[in-house]
């Protein structure tokens, strides 16, 4: 319900020429608003309890109760602002909301499958839930394919607006885990239709790999098997490979 409240107002400000970035911005925007609501509730609920106790059990004057309530609220707000980053649940509230509202809502990796990741590969689940998988698309996509034994991983070049990172190219290499015609993108920890991703990013596909292609290989063996082909592909098409392996 809260998402629908803000959706109409938010889309008055977006630029339709940057569809994918607007989608991401909208997701983060709604999660940010939701996290504010949760924080307000965390403060208001104890305040309401204190106010009720003061009137019901101590029979305080209404204005005295209100004064105590305001004072307590200011102290509580100060404590939250001072120690916000040191309280794990609060400091990670927006990322956890994003993960549960958007990341888990998709077809490539369904909600039940995230429970499988959590049970069998908790470190990977932690990376995804805290949105720390950006820049790890290669390894994460490989691990997802090995874990689920279905779908595919796709190596592709996508348009890149960050010209300061690679001034000689408009593209950089990326890797997606694709299943059920949906793609899981590690950069934003979000799932979107695969064809839509290809269209928006004007992607150039290098290769796709199924589970049969990786089942007998370790990550490093898999990487080394076609790395030279990938480098040649990037050089030929003027594609920035990775920061630790620039080829142009």
Secondary structure as UniProt FT lines:
FT   HELIX           2..10
FT   TURN            11..12
FT   HELIX           16..18
FT   HELIX           19..56
FT   HELIX           62..83
FT   HELIX           84..86
FT   HELIX           88..91
FT   HELIX           93..98
FT   HELIX           99..103
FT   HELIX           111..120
FT   HELIX           122..129
FT   TURN            130..131
FT   TURN            134..135
FT   HELIX           137..148
FT   STRAND          152..159
FT   TURN            163..165
FT   TURN            167..168
FT   STRAND          171..179
FT   TURN            180..181
FT   STRAND          182..185
FT   TURN            186..189
FT   STRAND          190..193
FT   HELIX           194..201
FT   STRAND          204..210
FT   HELIX           211..214
FT   TURN            215..216
FT   HELIX           219..237
FT   TURN            243..244
//
